[in-house]
Amino acid sequence: MEKPHAGERRAILLAESVNANVILLDEKAARSVVVDRGLRVTGTLGILGEAAWRGMTDLGAAIDQLRKTNFRYSPALLKAILDRLAAR
């Protein structure tokens, strides 16, 4: 299994040291380490979805911007987030 990069390792250690409620990580290798350590993790789509739920951002516009980059995401996760917003 791939190991988290140095920056991700530092972020995990910081989250543990401050007893963070959640840590923002997108890479699978880092996410699995965090889950194994009992920390709650979310990714970019999770943050954007929560911001949209709270009326703080336009999720469609944010996703359009992400699609112009090399950002990779799970279509199933995006659908779940969009479904949650639609059910609101």
N, CA, C and O atoms as a CHARMM CRD file, in Angstrom:
* protein
*
  352
    1    1 MET  N      0.82900  -1.17500   0.00000 PROA 1      0.00000
    2    1 MET  CA     0.00000   0.00000   0.00000 PROA 1      0.00000
    3    1 MET  C      0.88100   1.24900   0.00000 PROA 1      0.00000
    4    1 MET  O      1.93700   1.27900   0.63200 PROA 1      0.00000
    5    2 GLU  N      0.43200   2.26900  -0.71500 PROA 2      0.00000
    6    2 GLU  CA     1.17200   3.51800  -0.80200 PROA 2      0.00000
    7    2 GLU  C      1.09300   4.27100   0.53100 PROA 2      0.00000
    8    2 GLU  O      0.06700   4.23800   1.21100 PROA 2      0.00000
    9    3 LYS  N      2.18000   4.94400   0.89300 PROA 3      0.00000
   10    3 LYS  CA     2.23100   5.69200   2.14000 PROA 3      0.00000
   11    3 LYS  C      1.89500   7.16200   1.89000 PROA 3      0.00000
   12    3 LYS  O      2.11200   7.66900   0.78900 PROA 3      0.00000
   13    4 PRO  N      1.37000   7.84200   2.90200 PROA 4      0.00000
   14    4 PRO  CA     1.10700   9.28000   2.75700 PROA 4      0.00000
   15    4 PRO  C      2.39900  10.05000   2.51300 PROA 4      0.00000
   16    4 PRO  O      3.46600   9.64500   2.97300 PROA 4      0.00000
   17    5 HSD  N      2.30200  11.14700   1.79700 PROA 5      0.00000
   18    5 HSD  CA     3.44700  12.02300   1.55100 PROA 5      0.00000
   19    5 HSD  C      3.78900  12.78600   2.82700 PROA 5      0.00000
   20    5 HSD  O      3.01300  12.78900   3.78300 PROA 5      0.00000
   21    6 ALA  N      4.94400  13.42500   2.83700 PROA 6      0.00000
   22    6 ALA  CA     5.43400  14.12600   4.02900 PROA 6      0.00000
   23    6 ALA  C      4.44200  15.17300   4.53700 PROA 6      0.00000
   24    6 ALA  O      4.20300  15.25700   5.74200 PROA 6      0.00000
   25    7 GLY  N      3.86800  15.96100   3.64700 PROA 7      0.00000
   26    7 GLY  CA     2.90500  16.98500   4.06000 PROA 7      0.00000
   27    7 GLY  C      1.65800  16.38800   4.67800 PROA 7      0.00000
   28    7 GLY  O      1.11400  16.91600   5.64800 PROA 7      0.00000
   29    8 GLU  N      1.21500  15.28600   4.10900 PROA 8      0.00000
   30    8 GLU  CA     0.04400  14.60300   4.66100 PROA 8      0.00000
   31    8 GLU  C      0.35700  14.00600   6.03200 PROA 8      0.00000
   32    8 GLU  O     -0.47000  14.05800   6.94300 PROA 8      0.00000
   33    9 ARG  N      1.54500  13.44500   6.17100 PROA 9      0.00000
   34    9 ARG  CA     1.94600  12.89500   7.47500 PROA 9      0.00000
   35    9 ARG  C      1.97300  13.99200   8.53500 PROA 9      0.00000
   36    9 ARG  O      1.52500  13.78300   9.66300 PROA 9      0.00000
   37   10 ARG  N      2.50100  15.16600   8.17000 PROA 10     0.00000
   38   10 ARG  CA     2.53700  16.27800   9.11800 PROA 10     0.00000
   39   10 ARG  C      1.12600  16.73700   9.47900 PROA 10     0.00000
   40   10 ARG  O      0.84900  17.05200  10.63600 PROA 10     0.00000
   41   11 ALA  N      0.24000  16.77500   8.49400 PROA 11     0.00000
   42   11 ALA  CA    -1.14600  17.17500   8.75900 PROA 11     0.00000
   43   11 ALA  C     -1.83300  16.18500   9.70300 PROA 11     0.00000
   44   11 ALA  O     -2.59200  16.59000  10.58400 PROA 11     0.00000
   45   12 ILE  N     -1.57000  14.90100   9.51900 PROA 12     0.00000
   46   12 ILE  CA    -2.14900  13.87000  10.39100 PROA 12     0.00000
   47   12 ILE  C     -1.63600  14.03800  11.81500 PROA 12     0.00000
   48   12 ILE  O     -2.41800  13.99500  12.76500 PROA 12     0.00000
   49   13 LEU  N     -0.33200  14.22700  11.97000 PROA 13     0.00000
   50   13 LEU  CA     0.24500  14.42700  13.30600 PROA 13     0.00000
   51   13 LEU  C     -0.31000  15.68200  13.97200 PROA 13     0.00000
   52   13 LEU  O     -0.58400  15.68300  15.17200 PROA 13     0.00000
   53   14 LEU  N     -0.47600  16.74200  13.19800 PROA 14     0.00000
   54   14 LEU  CA    -1.04300  17.97500  13.74300 PROA 14     0.00000
   55   14 LEU  C     -2.48800  17.74200  14.17800 PROA 14     0.00000
   56   14 LEU  O     -2.87800  18.16600  15.26600 PROA 14     0.00000
   57   15 ALA  N     -3.27700  17.08200  13.35200 PROA 15     0.00000
   58   15 ALA  CA    -4.67500  16.80200  13.71000 PROA 15     0.00000
   59   15 ALA  C     -4.76100  16.00100  15.00100 PROA 15     0.00000
   60   15 ALA  O     -5.62000  16.25600  15.84400 PROA 15     0.00000
   61   16 GLU  N     -3.86900  15.03500  15.14700 PROA 16     0.00000
   62   16 GLU  CA    -3.84700  14.24000  16.38100 PROA 16     0.00000
   63   16 GLU  C     -3.42700  15.09300  17.58000 PROA 16     0.00000
   64   16 GLU  O     -4.00000  14.96500  18.66200 PROA 16     0.00000
   65   17 SER  N     -2.44100  15.95200  17.39400 PROA 17     0.00000
   66   17 SER  CA    -1.91300  16.72400  18.52200 PROA 17     0.00000
   67   17 SER  C     -2.90600  17.76400  19.03100 PROA 17     0.00000
   68   17 SER  O     -2.87800  18.11300  20.21200 PROA 17     0.00000
   69   18 VAL  N     -3.77400  18.26100  18.17000 PROA 18     0.00000
   70   18 VAL  CA    -4.76000  19.26400  18.59500 PROA 18     0.00000
   71   18 VAL  C     -6.14000  18.65200  18.79500 PROA 18     0.00000
   72   18 VAL  O     -7.11300  19.37000  19.02600 PROA 18     0.00000
   73   19 ASN  N     -6.22700  17.32300  18.70600 PROA 19     0.00000
   74   19 ASN  CA    -7.51100  16.62100  18.84000 PROA 19     0.00000
   75   19 ASN  C     -8.56000  17.19100  17.89100 PROA 19     0.00000
   76   19 ASN  O     -9.68200  17.49300  18.29800 PROA 19     0.00000
   77   20 ALA  N     -8.18400  17.33300  16.62400 PROA 20     0.00000
   78   20 ALA  CA    -9.08200  17.89700  15.61800 PROA 20     0.00000
   79   20 ALA  C    -10.33700  17.04100  15.46600 PROA 20     0.00000
   80   20 ALA  O    -10.29200  15.81800  15.60200 PROA 20     0.00000
   81   21 ASN  N    -11.45300  17.70600  15.18400 PROA 21     0.00000
   82   21 ASN  CA   -12.71000  17.00300  14.94100 PROA 21     0.00000
   83   21 ASN  C    -12.70900  16.28900  13.59500 PROA 21     0.00000
   84   21 ASN  O    -13.33000  15.23800  13.43700 PROA 21     0.00000
   85   22 VAL  N    -12.01100  16.86800  12.63400 PROA 22     0.00000
   86   22 VAL  CA   -11.97200  16.32000  11.27600 PROA 22     0.00000
   87   22 VAL  C    -10.69200  16.78900  10.60400 PROA 22     0.00000
   88   22 VAL  O    -10.15000  17.84100  10.94600 PROA 22     0.00000
   89   23 ILE  N    -10.21600  16.01100   9.65400 PROA 23     0.00000
   90   23 ILE  CA    -9.03700  16.38300   8.87300 PROA 23     0.00000
   91   23 ILE  C     -9.40700  16.32300   7.39800 PROA 23     0.00000
   92   23 ILE  O    -10.12400  15.42000   6.96700 PROA 23     0.00000
   93   24 LEU  N     -8.91900  17.27900   6.63000 PROA 24     0.00000
   94   24 LEU  CA    -9.18500  17.36400   5.20000 PROA 24     0.00000
   95   24 LEU  C     -8.04500  16.70700   4.43500 PROA 24     0.00000
   96   24 LEU  O     -6.91900  17.20400   4.43300 PROA 24     0.00000
   97   25 LEU  N     -8.34800  15.58400   3.78500 PROA 25     0.00000
   98   25 LEU  CA    -7.36900  14.86200   2.96700 PROA 25     0.00000
   99   25 LEU  C     -8.09400  14.25700   1.77600 PROA 25     0.00000
  100   25 LEU  O     -9.20800  13.75100   1.91600 PROA 25     0.00000
  101   26 ASP  N     -7.47400  14.30600   0.61500 PROA 26     0.00000
  102   26 ASP  CA    -8.08500  13.71200  -0.57300 PROA 26     0.00000
  103   26 ASP  C     -7.42500  12.40700  -1.01200 PROA 26     0.00000
  104   26 ASP  O     -8.08900  11.55200  -1.59800 PROA 26     0.00000
  105   27 GLU  N     -6.14800  12.24200  -0.74300 PROA 27     0.00000
  106   27 GLU  CA    -5.42800  11.06300  -1.22200 PROA 27     0.00000
  107   27 GLU  C     -5.81600   9.81300  -0.44600 PROA 27     0.00000
  108   27 GLU  O     -5.88700   9.83400   0.78200 PROA 27     0.00000
  109   28 LYS  N     -6.06900   8.71700  -1.17300 PROA 28     0.00000
  110   28 LYS  CA    -6.51400   7.47100  -0.54700 PROA 28     0.00000
  111   28 LYS  C     -5.53100   6.93500   0.48400 PROA 28     0.00000
  112   28 LYS  O     -5.94800   6.46900   1.54500 PROA 28     0.00000
  113   29 ALA  N     -4.25900   6.99000   0.19900 PROA 29     0.00000
  114   29 ALA  CA    -3.26600   6.45100   1.13100 PROA 29     0.00000
  115   29 ALA  C     -3.33900   7.18000   2.46600 PROA 29     0.00000
  116   29 ALA  O     -3.31000   6.55000   3.52300 PROA 29     0.00000
  117   30 ALA  N     -3.43000   8.48200   2.42000 PROA 30     0.00000
  118   30 ALA  CA    -3.49600   9.26800   3.65200 PROA 30     0.00000
  119   30 ALA  C     -4.82200   9.04100   4.36900 PROA 30     0.00000
  120   30 ALA  O     -4.86000   8.95100   5.59600 PROA 30     0.00000
  121   31 ARG  N     -5.89600   8.94900   3.61500 PROA 31     0.00000
  122   31 ARG  CA    -7.22000   8.74300   4.22000 PROA 31     0.00000
  123   31 ARG  C     -7.28400   7.42100   4.98200 PROA 31     0.00000
  124   31 ARG  O     -7.86400   7.35700   6.06500 PROA 31     0.00000
  125   32 SER  N     -6.69400   6.37400   4.42500 PROA 32     0.00000
  126   32 SER  CA    -6.75700   5.07900   5.10800 PROA 32     0.00000
  127   32 SER  C     -5.95800   5.10400   6.40900 PROA 32     0.00000
  128   32 SER  O     -6.35700   4.47100   7.38700 PROA 32     0.00000
  129   33 VAL  N     -4.84100   5.82100   6.43500 PROA 33     0.00000
  130   33 VAL  CA    -4.05000   5.95600   7.66300 PROA 33     0.00000
  131   33 VAL  C     -4.87500   6.67400   8.72600 PROA 33     0.00000
  132   33 VAL  O     -4.89100   6.26200   9.88700 PROA 33     0.00000
  133   34 VAL  N     -5.55300   7.73600   8.33500 PROA 34     0.00000
  134   34 VAL  CA    -6.35200   8.52700   9.26100 PROA 34     0.00000
  135   34 VAL  C     -7.48900   7.69100   9.84900 PROA 34     0.00000
  136   34 VAL  O     -7.72800   7.72700  11.05600 PROA 34     0.00000
  137   35 VAL  N     -8.17000   6.96100   9.02000 PROA 35     0.00000
  138   35 VAL  CA    -9.27600   6.11700   9.48500 PROA 35     0.00000
  139   35 VAL  C     -8.74800   5.05900  10.44700 PROA 35     0.00000
  140   35 VAL  O     -9.35500   4.79900  11.48600 PROA 35     0.00000
  141   36 ASP  N     -7.61700   4.45200  10.09700 PROA 36     0.00000
  142   36 ASP  CA    -7.01300   3.45000  10.98600 PROA 36     0.00000
  143   36 ASP  C     -6.64800   4.04000  12.34900 PROA 36     0.00000
  144   36 ASP  O     -6.62700   3.32700  13.35200 PROA 36     0.00000
  145   37 ARG  N     -6.36200   5.33400  12.38000 PROA 37     0.00000
  146   37 ARG  CA    -5.99500   5.99900  13.63500 PROA 37     0.00000
  147   37 ARG  C     -7.21700   6.53800  14.37800 PROA 37     0.00000
  148   37 ARG  O     -7.08600   7.13600  15.44600 PROA 37     0.00000
  149   38 GLY  N     -8.39000   6.32700  13.81600 PROA 38     0.00000
  150   38 GLY  CA    -9.61600   6.73000  14.49700 PROA 38     0.00000
  151   38 GLY  C    -10.01000   8.18000  14.32000 PROA 38     0.00000
  152   38 GLY  O    -10.85800   8.68700  15.05500 PROA 38     0.00000
  153   39 LEU  N     -9.39800   8.86400  13.34300 PROA 39     0.00000
  154   39 LEU  CA    -9.75900  10.25400  13.07900 PROA 39     0.00000
  155   39 LEU  C    -10.85800  10.32000  12.01800 PROA 39     0.00000
  156   39 LEU  O    -10.96300   9.43800  11.16600 PROA 39     0.00000
  157   40 ARG  N    -11.65600  11.35200  12.07900 PROA 40     0.00000
  158   40 ARG  CA   -12.68600  11.58600  11.06900 PROA 40     0.00000
  159   40 ARG  C    -12.04200  12.35400   9.91700 PROA 40     0.00000
  160   40 ARG  O    -11.29200  13.30600  10.13500 PROA 40     0.00000
  161   41 VAL  N    -12.34200  11.93100   8.69800 PROA 41     0.00000
  162   41 VAL  CA   -11.72500  12.54100   7.51800 PROA 41     0.00000
  163   41 VAL  C    -12.79800  12.97000   6.53400 PROA 41     0.00000
  164   41 VAL  O    -13.84500  12.33300   6.41700 PROA 41     0.00000
  165   42 THR  N    -12.52500  14.05400   5.83200 PROA 42     0.00000
  166   42 THR  CA   -13.35900  14.47900   4.72100 PROA 42     0.00000
  167   42 THR  C    -12.42600  14.96500   3.62800 PROA 42     0.00000
  168   42 THR  O    -11.23800  15.19200   3.85700 PROA 42     0.00000
  169   43 GLY  N    -12.97600  15.11700   2.45400 PROA 43     0.00000
  170   43 GLY  CA   -12.19000  15.58600   1.32000 PROA 43     0.00000
  171   43 GLY  C    -12.73200  16.90000   0.78500 PROA 43     0.00000
  172   43 GLY  O    -13.62400  17.51300   1.37200 PROA 43     0.00000
  173   44 THR  N    -12.18300  17.30800  -0.31900 PROA 44     0.00000
  174   44 THR  CA   -12.59200  18.56400  -0.94100 PROA 44     0.00000
  175   44 THR  C    -14.08500  18.56000  -1.25600 PROA 44     0.00000
  176   44 THR  O    -14.77500  19.54000  -0.97700 PROA 44     0.00000
  177   45 LEU  N    -14.59300  17.46800  -1.83400 PROA 45     0.00000
  178   45 LEU  CA   -16.02000  17.41800  -2.14500 PROA 45     0.00000
  179   45 LEU  C    -16.87300  17.46500  -0.88200 PROA 45     0.00000
  180   45 LEU  O    -17.95000  18.06200  -0.88500 PROA 45     0.00000
  181   46 GLY  N    -16.41300  16.85500   0.17300 PROA 46     0.00000
  182   46 GLY  CA   -17.14700  16.91100   1.43500 PROA 46     0.00000
  183   46 GLY  C    -17.24000  18.32800   1.97700 PROA 46     0.00000
  184   46 GLY  O    -18.29300  18.74900   2.45600 PROA 46     0.00000
  185   47 ILE  N    -16.14400  19.05800   1.90300 PROA 47     0.00000
  186   47 ILE  CA   -16.12900  20.45100   2.35700 PROA 47     0.00000
  187   47 ILE  C    -17.03500  21.30500   1.47800 PROA 47     0.00000
  188   47 ILE  O    -17.81700  22.11000   1.98300 PROA 47     0.00000
  189   48 LEU  N    -16.92800  21.12900   0.16200 PROA 48     0.00000
  190   48 LEU  CA   -17.77600  21.90600  -0.74900 PROA 48     0.00000
  191   48 LEU  C    -19.24400  21.57400  -0.56300 PROA 48     0.00000
  192   48 LEU  O    -20.09600  22.46100  -0.60100 PROA 48     0.00000
  193   49 GLY  N    -19.54200  20.29300  -0.36100 PROA 49     0.00000
  194   49 GLY  CA   -20.92800  19.88500  -0.13600 PROA 49     0.00000
  195   49 GLY  C    -21.48700  20.50100   1.13900 PROA 49     0.00000
  196   49 GLY  O    -22.62400  20.97300   1.15300 PROA 49     0.00000
  197   50 GLU  N    -20.70900  20.50000   2.19500 PROA 50     0.00000
  198   50 GLU  CA   -21.15100  21.10700   3.46000 PROA 50     0.00000
  199   50 GLU  C    -21.34200  22.60700   3.30000 PROA 50     0.00000
  200   50 GLU  O    -22.30900  23.16900   3.81400 PROA 50     0.00000
  201   51 ALA  N    -20.42800  23.25800   2.59200 PROA 51     0.00000
  202   51 ALA  CA   -20.55800  24.70200   2.36400 PROA 51     0.00000
  203   51 ALA  C    -21.81200  25.00800   1.54900 PROA 51     0.00000
  204   51 ALA  O    -22.50600  25.98600   1.83100 PROA 51     0.00000
  205   52 ALA  N    -22.10600  24.19600   0.55700 PROA 52     0.00000
  206   52 ALA  CA   -23.31100  24.38900  -0.24900 PROA 52     0.00000
  207   52 ALA  C    -24.55700  24.15700   0.60300 PROA 52     0.00000
  208   52 ALA  O    -25.53200  24.90100   0.49800 PROA 52     0.00000
  209   53 TRP  N    -24.52300  23.12000   1.45000 PROA 53     0.00000
  210   53 TRP  CA   -25.65100  22.82100   2.34500 PROA 53     0.00000
  211   53 TRP  C    -25.96400  24.02400   3.24600 PROA 53     0.00000
  212   53 TRP  O    -27.12300  24.31200   3.54100 PROA 53     0.00000
  213   54 ARG  N    -24.90800  24.71400   3.67100 PROA 54     0.00000
  214   54 ARG  CA   -25.07600  25.87200   4.55400 PROA 54     0.00000
  215   54 ARG  C    -25.32400  27.17200   3.78700 PROA 54     0.00000
  216   54 ARG  O    -25.44500  28.23800   4.38900 PROA 54     0.00000
  217   55 GLY  N    -25.40100  27.08000   2.44900 PROA 55     0.00000
  218   55 GLY  CA   -25.65000  28.26000   1.63400 PROA 55     0.00000
  219   55 GLY  C    -24.44800  29.16000   1.46900 PROA 55     0.00000
  220   55 GLY  O    -24.59100  30.34600   1.17100 PROA 55     0.00000
  221   56 MET  N    -23.25900  28.60300   1.66100 PROA 56     0.00000
  222   56 MET  CA   -22.03300  29.40100   1.61100 PROA 56     0.00000
  223   56 MET  C    -21.34800  29.39000   0.25000 PROA 56     0.00000
  224   56 MET  O    -20.46800  30.21200  -0.00600 PROA 56     0.00000
  225   57 THR  N    -21.74300  28.46600  -0.62400 PROA 57     0.00000
  226   57 THR  CA   -21.12200  28.39500  -1.94500 PROA 57     0.00000
  227   57 THR  C    -22.08800  27.77600  -2.94300 PROA 57     0.00000
  228   57 THR  O    -23.04500  27.10200  -2.56300 PROA 57     0.00000
  229   58 ASP  N    -21.83200  28.00700  -4.19200 PROA 58     0.00000
  230   58 ASP  CA   -22.58300  27.39100  -5.28500 PROA 58     0.00000
  231   58 ASP  C    -21.81500  26.14100  -5.69400 PROA 58     0.00000
  232   58 ASP  O    -20.77100  26.22600  -6.33900 PROA 58     0.00000
  233   59 LEU  N    -22.33600  24.99200  -5.31800 PROA 59     0.00000
  234   59 LEU  CA   -21.62000  23.74200  -5.57200 PROA 59     0.00000
  235   59 LEU  C    -21.41000  23.50500  -7.06400 PROA 59     0.00000
  236   59 LEU  O    -20.33800  23.05300  -7.46700 PROA 59     0.00000
  237   60 GLY  N    -22.39000  23.79600  -7.87500 PROA 60     0.00000
  238   60 GLY  CA   -22.24800  23.60400  -9.31900 PROA 60     0.00000
  239   60 GLY  C    -21.08800  24.40000  -9.88700 PROA 60     0.00000
  240   60 GLY  O    -20.29900  23.88400 -10.67900 PROA 60     0.00000
  241   61 ALA  N    -20.98600  25.65500  -9.48200 PROA 61     0.00000
  242   61 ALA  CA   -19.88800  26.50700  -9.95800 PROA 61     0.00000
  243   61 ALA  C    -18.54600  25.98200  -9.45700 PROA 61     0.00000
  244   61 ALA  O    -17.56000  25.98400 -10.19400 PROA 61     0.00000
  245   62 ALA  N    -18.51000  25.53700  -8.21200 PROA 62     0.00000
  246   62 ALA  CA   -17.26200  25.00500  -7.65500 PROA 62     0.00000
  247   62 ALA  C    -16.83100  23.74600  -8.40100 PROA 62     0.00000
  248   62 ALA  O    -15.64900  23.58000  -8.70200 PROA 62     0.00000
  249   63 ILE  N    -17.77300  22.86300  -8.70000 PROA 63     0.00000
  250   63 ILE  CA   -17.46100  21.63100  -9.43700 PROA 63     0.00000
  251   63 ILE  C    -16.98800  21.97100 -10.84700 PROA 63     0.00000
  252   63 ILE  O    -16.04900  21.35500 -11.35300 PROA 63     0.00000
  253   64 ASP  N    -17.62800  22.94200 -11.48000 PROA 64     0.00000
  254   64 ASP  CA   -17.18800  23.36600 -12.82000 PROA 64     0.00000
  255   64 ASP  C    -15.73400  23.83000 -12.78800 PROA 64     0.00000
  256   64 ASP  O    -14.96400  23.51800 -13.69600 PROA 64     0.00000
  257   65 GLN  N    -15.35500  24.57000 -11.75300 PROA 65     0.00000
  258   65 GLN  CA   -13.96700  25.02100 -11.62500 PROA 65     0.00000
  259   65 GLN  C    -13.02200  23.85000 -11.39500 PROA 65     0.00000
  260   65 GLN  O    -11.93500  23.80700 -11.97000 PROA 65     0.00000
  261   66 LEU  N    -13.43000  22.90000 -10.56000 PROA 66     0.00000
  262   66 LEU  CA   -12.58300  21.72900 -10.30300 PROA 66     0.00000
  263   66 LEU  C    -12.37500  20.89900 -11.56900 PROA 66     0.00000
  264   66 LEU  O    -11.29600  20.34800 -11.78400 PROA 66     0.00000
  265   67 ARG  N    -13.39400  20.81200 -12.39200 PROA 67     0.00000
  266   67 ARG  CA   -13.28600  20.02700 -13.63200 PROA 67     0.00000
  267   67 ARG  C    -12.25700  20.61200 -14.59200 PROA 67     0.00000
  268   67 ARG  O    -11.78800  19.91200 -15.49000 PROA 67     0.00000
  269   68 LYS  N    -11.90400  21.85600 -14.42300 PROA 68     0.00000
  270   68 LYS  CA   -10.90500  22.51100 -15.27000 PROA 68     0.00000
  271   68 LYS  C     -9.48300  22.22000 -14.78500 PROA 68     0.00000
  272   68 LYS  O     -8.51400  22.66500 -15.39900 PROA 68     0.00000
  273   69 THR  N     -9.36200  21.48200 -13.69800 PROA 69     0.00000
  274   69 THR  CA    -8.05800  21.16500 -13.12000 PROA 69     0.00000
  275   69 THR  C     -7.81000  19.66000 -13.24400 PROA 69     0.00000
  276   69 THR  O     -8.56600  18.95300 -13.91100 PROA 69     0.00000
  277   70 ASN  N     -6.76000  19.18300 -12.60600 PROA 70     0.00000
  278   70 ASN  CA    -6.47100  17.74700 -12.60200 PROA 70     0.00000
  279   70 ASN  C     -7.09600  17.05000 -11.38400 PROA 70     0.00000
  280   70 ASN  O     -6.74900  15.90800 -11.08400 PROA 70     0.00000
  281   71 PHE  N     -8.00000  17.71800 -10.69100 PROA 71     0.00000
  282   71 PHE  CA    -8.66000  17.14100  -9.52100 PROA 71     0.00000
  283   71 PHE  C     -9.46900  15.91500  -9.94600 PROA 71     0.00000
  284   71 PHE  O    -10.24400  15.96400 -10.90100 PROA 71     0.00000
  285   72 ARG  N     -9.27200  14.82000  -9.21800 PROA 72     0.00000
  286   72 ARG  CA   -10.01700  13.58700  -9.47800 PROA 72     0.00000
  287   72 ARG  C    -10.98400  13.34600  -8.34200 PROA 72     0.00000
  288   72 ARG  O    -10.67900  13.62100  -7.18100 PROA 72     0.00000
  289   73 TYR  N    -12.15300  12.83100  -8.68100 PROA 73     0.00000
  290   73 TYR  CA   -13.17000  12.57500  -7.66900 PROA 73     0.00000
  291   73 TYR  C    -14.01500  11.38100  -8.08500 PROA 73     0.00000
  292   73 TYR  O    -14.02700  10.96800  -9.24500 PROA 73     0.00000
  293   74 SER  N    -14.70900  10.85100  -7.11500 PROA 74     0.00000
  294   74 SER  CA   -15.60200   9.72700  -7.35800 PROA 74     0.00000
  295   74 SER  C    -16.94400  10.25600  -7.85700 PROA 74     0.00000
  296   74 SER  O    -17.59200  11.03200  -7.15500 PROA 74     0.00000
  297   75 PRO  N    -17.37600   9.85500  -9.05200 PROA 75     0.00000
  298   75 PRO  CA   -18.70100  10.28000  -9.52000 PROA 75     0.00000
  299   75 PRO  C    -19.81200   9.85600  -8.55800 PROA 75     0.00000
  300   75 PRO  O    -20.80400  10.56800  -8.40300 PROA 75     0.00000
  301   76 ALA  N    -19.64800   8.70100  -7.91400 PROA 76     0.00000
  302   76 ALA  CA   -20.66200   8.24100  -6.95200 PROA 76     0.00000
  303   76 ALA  C    -20.72200   9.17600  -5.74100 PROA 76     0.00000
  304   76 ALA  O    -21.80700   9.46700  -5.23900 PROA 76     0.00000
  305   77 LEU  N    -19.56900   9.64600  -5.27000 PROA 77     0.00000
  306   77 LEU  CA   -19.54900  10.57200  -4.14100 PROA 77     0.00000
  307   77 LEU  C    -20.19800  11.89600  -4.53400 PROA 77     0.00000
  308   77 LEU  O    -20.99600  12.44400  -3.77300 PROA 77     0.00000
  309   78 LEU  N    -19.86600  12.40600  -5.70000 PROA 78     0.00000
  310   78 LEU  CA   -20.47200  13.65400  -6.15400 PROA 78     0.00000
  311   78 LEU  C    -21.98600  13.49700  -6.25700 PROA 78     0.00000
  312   78 LEU  O    -22.73000  14.38900  -5.84900 PROA 78     0.00000
  313   79 LYS  N    -22.44300  12.37600  -6.79600 PROA 79     0.00000
  314   79 LYS  CA   -23.88900  12.13200  -6.90600 PROA 79     0.00000
  315   79 LYS  C    -24.54600  12.11000  -5.53400 PROA 79     0.00000
  316   79 LYS  O    -25.62600  12.67300  -5.35600 PROA 79     0.00000
  317   80 ALA  N    -23.91000  11.46900  -4.56500 PROA 80     0.00000
  318   80 ALA  CA   -24.46800  11.41200  -3.20900 PROA 80     0.00000
  319   80 ALA  C    -24.58900  12.81400  -2.61000 PROA 80     0.00000
  320   80 ALA  O    -25.58000  13.12400  -1.94800 PROA 80     0.00000
  321   81 ILE  N    -23.59500  13.64800  -2.83800 PROA 81     0.00000
  322   81 ILE  CA   -23.61900  15.00700  -2.31800 PROA 81     0.00000
  323   81 ILE  C    -24.72700  15.80500  -3.00700 PROA 81     0.00000
  324   81 ILE  O    -25.48000  16.52200  -2.34900 PROA 81     0.00000
  325   82 LEU  N    -24.82300  15.67800  -4.32500 PROA 82     0.00000
  326   82 LEU  CA   -25.86200  16.38700  -5.06000 PROA 82     0.00000
  327   82 LEU  C    -27.25500  15.90300  -4.65600 PROA 82     0.00000
  328   82 LEU  O    -28.18000  16.70800  -4.54800 PROA 82     0.00000
  329   83 ASP  N    -27.41100  14.60100  -4.43300 PROA 83     0.00000
  330   83 ASP  CA   -28.70200  14.05200  -3.99900 PROA 83     0.00000
  331   83 ASP  C    -29.08000  14.61600  -2.63200 PROA 83     0.00000
  332   83 ASP  O    -30.23900  14.95400  -2.39300 PROA 83     0.00000
  333   84 ARG  N    -28.09500  14.71700  -1.73600 PROA 84     0.00000
  334   84 ARG  CA   -28.36400  15.26900  -0.39600 PROA 84     0.00000
  335   84 ARG  C    -28.85300  16.70500  -0.50100 PROA 84     0.00000
  336   84 ARG  O    -29.78100  17.10500   0.20300 PROA 84     0.00000
  337   85 LEU  N    -28.22900  17.47800  -1.37800 PROA 85     0.00000
  338   85 LEU  CA   -28.64800  18.88400  -1.54900 PROA 85     0.00000
  339   85 LEU  C    -30.02400  18.96600  -2.18500 PROA 85     0.00000
  340   85 LEU  O    -30.82500  19.82300  -1.81300 PROA 85     0.00000
  341   86 ALA  N    -30.30900  18.09000  -3.13500 PROA 86     0.00000
  342   86 ALA  CA   -31.60700  18.11600  -3.82400 PROA 86     0.00000
  343   86 ALA  C    -32.74900  17.74100  -2.87600 PROA 86     0.00000
  344   86 ALA  O    -33.86900  18.22800  -3.02600 PROA 86     0.00000
  345   87 ALA  N    -32.46100  16.87300  -1.90000 PROA 87     0.00000
  346   87 ALA  CA   -33.48000  16.41900  -0.95400 PROA 87     0.00000
  347   87 ALA  C    -33.78800  17.45800   0.11900 PROA 87     0.00000
  348   87 ALA  O    -34.70500  17.28500   0.92200 PROA 87     0.00000
  349   88 ARG  N    -33.04000  18.49500   0.12200 PROA 88     0.00000
  350   88 ARG  CA   -33.16000  19.54300   1.13400 PROA 88     0.00000
  351   88 ARG  C    -34.45800  20.26300   1.08100 PROA 88     0.00000
  352   88 ARG  O    -34.69300  21.17200   1.87800 PROA 88     0.00000
